[in-house]
Amino acid sequence: MIRPLTNRQRDVATFITDFIKQNSYPPSVREVAEYFQFSVKAAHDHLKALEAKKVIRTTPGSSRSIEIIDEEFLETEEVIEIPVIGTIAAGKPLLSEENTDYMLKVPVSMLKGARATYFALKVRGESMIEEGIFDGDLAIIRKTQSANSGAIVAATVYLLLGPEAGAKADEVKRIRSELAAKYGDGLEFERFYPFDGEQGELFASLANDSLFSDHRLILISQLESAGAAFLNELAGYLANPSPSATVVLASSETSITKKIMDAIPKERTRIFYDLLEGEKSAWIRTHFRRLGLTITSEAVELLIAMTEDNTQELRTVCNQLALFWQHDSPTKPIDEEAVQTYLHHSRVEDAFTLFPHLAAGDLKKALAGLHALLGSGDYQTPILLVSGLLWQFRRLLSVAEGFEEGKDEPEVFSNAHVLLKNSAIRRPKDKNTYREGAKRYSSKDIRSIIIALAQADIEVKQSRSEEIPLILERLIYRIINKKGKELTTASFATLL
């Protein structure tokens, strides 16, 4: 027969119970001794007596292994069962019996509000690690139509910033692939722009679950064009995001309004800057290598000079060039001449078609070509035009300097270069153009023209679209009539 507990043993058992309740782990032998001002040996003897009387259980050799087993000292607390469903990374949990992995018993004291509104999700990833929520944890979620400021919600929003459109597109593909792997045909994709005509449709879509899909990926592009009203409404949504949607916000700027930035976790905010010069070359070579092709250094430099400054434009041009080359000479490296030929045939008007008119000093044809080029409606056209002409005139500078140094024509064309990188002139038509240009413009003239082009490049990037035709008309007039010198009056040429 087990003897009843002494008053001191009951006090020790009560202390252990209270300690576990407050700390969620049992006390050590030393902590028992310190509380009662025992020696460690006396505390150990009391614990042994409690174990002998079936009040506690310990594991020999383990620290803090005291476990209360006597029901008298065990607090009985009501528990409820909540369903464990899906994973938190993907979005909306499917609150149906067939999607419940198992039922989890949870003490009522841990929960707030109605029991029927709770479910549990397994956390995937480390995006909430700063909140003490780790990969593999079970997160208990209360289903609600709104969330308090600062609350953690089971929803995902990404913010992709910066001018590098290609890398942002790749990141959207990655997010979409992850969601597709989980939802398959149950994933719905929608794209919106922050324009007045789509604003109502966008926020209506965000506010309502889809009737036809388990989860939605919503991409909001060109956020830099959004007005104050749109951003205010978006900030309101971000305070209470829907768990049934993953939202991706994309802007070409490197920052947006603070209330949007603050609403999105830093680990889901990424800035994609333009590629550096060395990165562009490596990117182009790697891209062609994956397509089973090689490309010369000269061809790489020309592609960089003639394409927009991001991987999206580079990818489009490189893929088209690859198709062009595979049809022609798939076993040979893509060379500079191939790039020139491709660019010449792929665009009705560009720097390659405009340059011969400038080299010949034909103002009427140059202006006609300019207006045909601007008529394409592509907002990147003026930037590409100026960068292309810079490349052409830098090449012409090396030709003019060669002739002025008394070198013969074959040597001059063979050693033509752009910024000290060889760019030989081989085609008869190109030789005629550069020969004519070197006769019309001296090396001093060409340096003035290069300065004019550099200034125009800055103006074009900083000006409104309606101002660009005038800027480029003045540039052509300055090249042909002033040979690059500054215009002293407001005169400019026009076809009108």
C-alpha positions in Angstrom: 0.0 0.0 0.0 1.4 3.4 -1.0 1.7 5.8 1.9 0.0 9.2 1.5 2.0 12.3 0.6 3.6 14.4 3.3 2.8 18.1 3.2 6.3 18.9 1.9 5.9 16.2 -0.9 2.6 17.7 -1.8 4.2 21.2 -2.0 6.9 19.9 -4.3 4.3 18.2 -6.6 2.3 21.4 -6.7 5.4 23.4 -7.5 6.2 21.1 -10.4 2.7 21.3 -11.8 2.7 25.2 -11.6 6.2 25.4 -13.1 5.2 23.2 -16.1 2.0 25.3 -16.7 4.0 28.6 -16.7 7.0 27.4 -18.7 5.8 24.5 -20.8 8.7 22.4 -19.6 9.5 20.8 -16.2 11.9 22.2 -13.6 15.4 20.8 -13.1 16.5 19.2 -9.7 18.5 22.4 -9.0 15.5 24.6 -9.6 13.4 22.5 -7.2 16.2 22.9 -4.6 16.5 26.6 -5.1 12.8 27.2 -4.8 12.5 25.3 -1.5 16.0 26.3 -0.3 16.9 22.6 -0.2 20.2 21.0 -0.8 20.3 19.4 -4.3 20.5 16.0 -2.5 17.3 16.8 -0.5 15.5 17.9 -3.6 16.6 14.6 -5.3 15.3 12.6 -2.4 11.9 14.3 -2.5 11.6 13.6 -6.2 12.5 9.9 -5.6 9.8 9.7 -3.0 7.2 11.3 -5.4 8.2 8.8 -8.1 7.9 5.9 -5.6 4.4 7.1 -4.8 3.4 7.2 -8.5 3.0 11.0 -8.6 5.8 11.7 -11.1 7.9 9.8 -13.6 11.5 10.7 -14.6 13.9 9.4 -17.2 17.3 8.5 -15.7 20.2 10.4 -17.2 18.0 13.1 -18.8 17.7 16.7 -17.7 14.2 18.2 -17.1 12.5 14.8 -17.5 10.0 15.1 -14.7 6.5 14.2 -15.8 3.3 14.4 -13.7 1.3 11.2 -13.8 -1.0 11.5 -10.8 -4.4 12.7 -11.9 -4.7 14.7 -8.7 -2.0 17.1 -10.0 -2.9 17.0 -13.6 -5.1 19.9 -14.7 -7.9 18.7 -16.9 -8.5 21.1 -19.7 -11.1 20.9 -22.5 -9.7 20.2 -25.9 -11.2 20.3 -29.4 -10.2 18.7 -32.7 -9.4 20.9 -35.7 -8.6 19.6 -39.2 -5.1 19.7 -40.6 -5.3 20.7 -44.2 -2.8 21.3 -47.0 0.3 23.6 -46.7 0.4 27.3 -46.0 2.7 28.2 -48.9 0.1 27.6 -51.6 -2.8 29.7 -50.5 -6.4 28.7 -49.9 -7.0 25.7 -47.7 -9.8 23.4 -48.9 -12.1 23.0 -46.0 -13.7 19.7 -47.0 -13.5 16.3 -45.4 -11.7 14.7 -48.3 -8.9 17.2 -48.0 -8.4 16.8 -44.3 -5.1 15.0 -43.5 -6.0 14.3 -39.8 -7.6 15.9 -36.8 -5.4 17.7 -34.3 -6.4 18.0 -30.6 -5.8 21.5 -29.3 -6.6 22.9 -25.8 -9.4 25.5 -25.8 -7.2 27.9 -23.9 -5.0 28.3 -27.0 -7.9 29.5 -29.1 -10.0 32.6 -29.4 -13.5 32.8 -30.7 -15.7 30.1 -32.3 -14.1 26.6 -32.5 -15.6 25.9 -35.9 -13.5 28.6 -37.6 -10.1 27.0 -36.9 -7.9 24.7 -39.1 -4.2 23.9 -39.2 -1.7 24.1 -42.0 1.8 22.8 -42.3 4.3 25.6 -42.9 6.6 25.3 -45.9 9.6 27.6 -46.2 11.2 30.2 -44.0 9.3 33.4 -45.0 7.9 33.8 -41.5 11.0 32.8 -39.5 11.2 36.3 -38.0 7.8 35.7 -36.4 9.0 32.5 -34.8 7.3 30.3 -37.4 9.6 27.7 -39.0 9.6 25.3 -41.9 7.6 22.2 -40.8 5.6 23.9 -38.0 1.9 23.4 -37.8 0.2 26.8 -38.0 -3.3 27.1 -36.4 -5.4 29.5 -38.5 -8.7 31.2 -37.6 -10.9 31.6 -40.7 -12.0 35.2 -40.9 -13.2 37.8 -43.4 -10.8 40.4 -42.1 -7.5 40.7 -40.3 -6.1 43.2 -37.8 -3.1 45.4 -38.7 0.1 43.4 -38.0 -1.7 40.0 -38.0 -0.2 37.1 -39.7 -2.5 35.8 -42.5 -2.4 32.7 -44.6 -2.0 34.6 -47.9 0.9 35.3 -50.2 1.8 38.6 -52.0 5.0 39.2 -53.9 6.4 42.6 -55.0 8.8 42.5 -58.0 10.5 45.8 -58.7 13.1 47.2 -61.1 13.7 47.6 -64.9 14.9 44.1 -65.7 11.7 42.7 -67.2 13.1 39.4 -68.3 14.2 38.3 -64.8 10.9 39.4 -63.4 9.1 37.3 -66.0 11.2 34.3 -65.0 10.3 34.9 -61.3 6.6 35.0 -62.2 7.0 31.7 -64.1 8.7 30.2 -61.0 5.9 31.2 -58.7 3.3 29.9 -61.2 5.1 26.6 -61.6 5.1 26.1 -57.8 1.4 26.8 -57.6 0.7 24.6 -60.6 2.6 21.7 -59.0 0.2 21.9 -56.0 -3.1 22.8 -57.7 -2.7 21.5 -61.2 -5.9 22.3 -63.2 -7.2 23.9 -60.1 -5.0 27.0 -60.6 -6.5 30.0 -62.3 -4.3 32.8 -63.7 -5.3 36.4 -64.2 -3.4 39.5 -65.3 -4.5 43.1 -64.6 -3.1 46.6 -65.2 -3.7 49.6 -62.9 -5.8 51.4 -65.5 -9.2 53.0 -64.7 -11.1 50.5 -66.9 -9.8 47.5 -65.1 -9.8 48.8 -61.5 -13.3 47.6 -60.6 -12.8 44.2 -62.2 -9.5 43.7 -60.4 -10.7 44.4 -56.9 -13.9 42.5 -57.4 -11.8 39.5 -58.4 -9.6 39.9 -55.3 -12.6 40.1 -53.0 -14.4 37.0 -54.3 -13.3 33.4 -54.4 -13.4 31.7 -57.9 -16.3 29.3 -58.5 -14.2 27.3 -60.9 -10.7 26.9 -59.3 -9.1 26.1 -56.0 -6.6 28.9 -56.1 -5.8 32.0 -58.2 -2.6 33.6 -59.3 -3.2 37.3 -59.9 -0.5 39.4 -61.6 -0.8 43.2 -61.5 1.7 44.7 -64.0 3.0 48.2 -64.6 2.3 49.3 -61.0 4.4 52.4 -61.7 1.4 53.7 -63.7 -1.0 53.4 -60.8 -2.8 56.5 -59.5 -3.3 57.4 -55.9 -6.9 56.0 -55.8 -5.7 52.6 -57.1 -2.8 52.4 -54.6 -5.1 53.3 -51.7 -7.5 50.6 -52.6 -4.7 48.1 -53.1 -3.2 49.0 -49.7 -6.7 48.3 -48.2 -6.7 44.8 -49.9 -3.1 44.1 -48.6 -4.3 44.7 -45.1 -6.8 41.8 -45.5 -5.5 39.7 -48.4 -7.5 36.7 -49.6 -6.1 33.3 -48.7 -7.5 32.0 -52.0 -5.2 34.1 -54.1 -1.5 34.6 -54.6 -0.9 38.2 -55.8 2.2 39.4 -57.7 2.8 43.1 -58.0 5.2 44.2 -60.7 6.7 47.7 -61.3 9.6 48.9 -63.5 10.6 51.3 -60.8 12.9 50.3 -57.9 10.4 51.5 -55.2 6.8 52.4 -54.9 4.6 54.1 -52.3 5.6 53.3 -48.7 2.2 51.9 -47.6 2.5 49.2 -50.3 6.2 48.4 -49.5 5.4 48.2 -45.8 2.5 45.8 -46.3 4.6 43.1 -48.1 7.3 41.1 -46.2 10.9 41.9 -47.2 11.6 38.3 -48.1 8.8 38.5 -50.8 10.1 41.8 -52.2 12.8 41.6 -54.9 14.5 44.3 -57.0 15.7 43.3 -60.5 18.3 45.8 -61.8 19.5 46.0 -65.4 22.3 43.6 -66.3 25.8 44.9 -66.1 27.9 44.9 -69.3 29.8 41.7 -68.3 26.6 40.0 -67.3 24.9 40.7 -70.7 27.8 39.1 -72.6 27.7 36.0 -70.4 23.9 35.8 -70.7 24.0 35.9 -74.5 26.7 33.3 -74.8 24.9 31.0 -72.3 21.6 31.4 -74.1 23.0 30.4 -77.5 25.0 27.6 -75.9 21.7 26.1 -74.6 20.4 26.4 -78.2 23.4 24.4 -79.5 25.0 27.5 -81.1 28.0 29.7 -80.6 28.5 33.4 -81.2 31.6 35.6 -81.8 32.6 38.4 -79.5 31.9 41.0 -82.2 28.4 39.7 -82.7 27.7 39.7 -78.9 28.8 43.4 -78.7 26.6 44.4 -81.6 23.6 42.6 -80.1 24.1 44.4 -76.8 24.3 47.8 -78.6 21.2 47.1 -80.7 18.8 45.6 -78.1 16.9 46.9 -75.1 18.7 46.7 -71.8 17.0 43.6 -70.3 16.9 39.9 -70.7 13.3 39.9 -72.0 14.3 41.8 -75.1 17.6 39.9 -75.4 15.8 36.6 -75.2 13.3 37.6 -78.0 16.1 38.8 -80.3 18.4 35.9 -79.6 15.7 33.3 -80.2 14.7 34.9 -83.5 18.4 35.2 -84.5 18.9 31.5 -83.6 16.1 30.5 -85.9 17.5 32.7 -88.7 21.0 31.2 -88.3 19.9 27.6 -87.9 18.2 27.9 -91.3 21.4 29.3 -92.8 24.6 28.0 -91.3 23.9 26.1 -88.1 27.4 24.6 -87.8 29.2 28.0 -87.9 29.5 30.6 -85.1 27.0 33.5 -85.4 29.1 36.4 -86.5 28.7 40.2 -86.7 27.6 40.1 -90.3 24.8 37.6 -89.5 23.6 39.9 -86.7 23.6 42.9 -89.1 21.7 40.9 -91.8 19.2 39.7 -89.3 18.5 43.1 -87.8 18.3 44.7 -91.2 15.7 42.2 -92.4 13.7 42.0 -89.2 13.0 45.7 -88.9 11.5 47.9 -91.6 13.3 51.0 -90.3 16.1 51.1 -87.7 19.6 52.5 -87.1 21.0 50.3 -89.9 18.6 51.7 -92.5 18.8 55.3 -91.2 22.6 55.4 -90.9 23.3 55.3 -94.7 21.1 58.4 -95.2 23.1 60.2 -92.4 26.4 59.1 -93.9 25.3 60.4 -97.3 24.0 63.7 -95.8 20.5 63.1 -97.3 18.3 65.1 -94.9 15.0 64.4 -96.7 15.4 60.6 -96.7 16.8 60.6 -93.2 13.7 62.5 -91.9 11.4 60.2 -93.9 13.1 57.1 -92.4 12.8 58.6 -88.9 9.0 59.2 -89.2 8.5 55.7 -90.6 10.5 54.3 -87.7 8.5 56.3 -85.1 5.3 55.2 -86.7 5.9 51.7 -85.4 4.4 52.7 -82.1 7.0 50.8 -80.0 7.9 53.0 -77.0 11.4 51.5 -77.0 12.2 52.5 -80.6 13.7 55.9 -80.0 16.1 54.5 -77.3 17.2 51.7 -79.6 17.6 54.1 -82.5 19.9 56.4 -80.6 22.0 53.5 -79.2 22.2 52.0 -82.7 23.4 55.2 -84.2 26.0 55.6 -81.5 27.4 52.2 -82.4 27.5 53.1 -86.1 29.2 56.5 -85.7 31.8 55.0 -83.3 32.6 52.5 -86.0 32.7 55.3 -88.6 35.2 57.2 -86.3 37.6 54.3 -86.5 37.3 54.3 -90.3 37.8 58.1 -90.6 40.8 58.0 -88.3 42.3 55.1 -90.4 42.0 57.1 -93.6 43.4 60.2 -92.0 46.4 58.2 -90.9 47.1 57.2 -94.5 46.1 53.6 -94.2 44.8 51.8 -97.3 41.2 50.8 -97.6 41.4 47.0 -97.0 43.4 47.7 -93.7 40.9 50.4 -92.6 37.9 48.2 -93.1 39.6 45.1 -91.6 40.6 47.0 -88.5 37.4 48.9 -88.0 36.4 48.8 -84.3 33.8 50.1 -81.7 35.3 51.1 -78.4 38.5 49.2 -79.1 36.6 46.0 -80.0 37.1 44.8 -83.5 34.2 45.2 -85.9 35.5 44.6 -89.4 33.5 45.8 -92.4 33.1 43.1 -95.0 29.9 43.5 -97.0 30.3 45.7 -100.2 27.2 47.7 -99.4 28.5 48.5 -95.9 31.9 49.5 -97.3 30.2 52.0 -99.7 28.2 53.5 -96.7 31.3 53.9 -94.5 33.4 55.1 -97.4 30.9 57.8 -98.1 30.5 58.7 -94.5 34.3 59.1 -94.0 34.4 61.5 -97.0 31.6 63.6 -95.7 32.6 63.7 -92.0 36.1 64.2 -90.5 37.1 62.4 -87.3 36.5 65.8 -85.5 33.0 66.0 -86.9 32.3 62.4 -85.9 33.4 63.1 -82.3 31.0 66.0 -82.2 28.2 63.8 -83.6 28.9 61.2 -80.9 28.5 63.9 -78.2 25.2 65.0 -79.8 24.0 61.4 -79.8 24.9 60.9 -76.1 23.0 64.1 -75.3 20.0 62.9 -77.3 20.1 59.6 -75.5 19.7 61.3 -72.2 16.9 63.6 -73.5 14.9 60.8 -75.0 15.0 58.8 -71.8 13.8 61.8 -69.8 11.2 63.3 -72.1 7.5 62.7 -72.7 6.6 60.7 -75.7 5.1 63.7 -77.6 8.4 65.5 -77.3 10.6 62.7 -78.8 9.9 63.4 -82.5 11.1 67.0 -82.2 14.2 65.9 -80.2 15.1 63.3 -82.9 14.4 65.7 -85.8 16.7 68.3 -84.2 19.3 65.5 -83.8 19.2 64.6 -87.5 19.4 68.2 -88.5 22.4 68.7 -86.2 24.2 65.6 -87.6 23.7 66.4 -91.3 23.7 70.2 -91.4 25.9 71.0 -88.4 28.0 67.9 -88.4 27.4 67.5 -84.7 27.9 71.1 -83.6 25.5 72.7 -81.2 22.4 74.3 -82.6 22.6 78.0 -81.8 18.9 78.7 -82.7 15.6 76.8 -82.4 15.6 75.9 -86.1 14.9 72.4 -87.0 13.8 70.4 -90.1 10.5 68.8 -90.7 8.6 67.2 -93.6 5.4 69.0 -92.7 
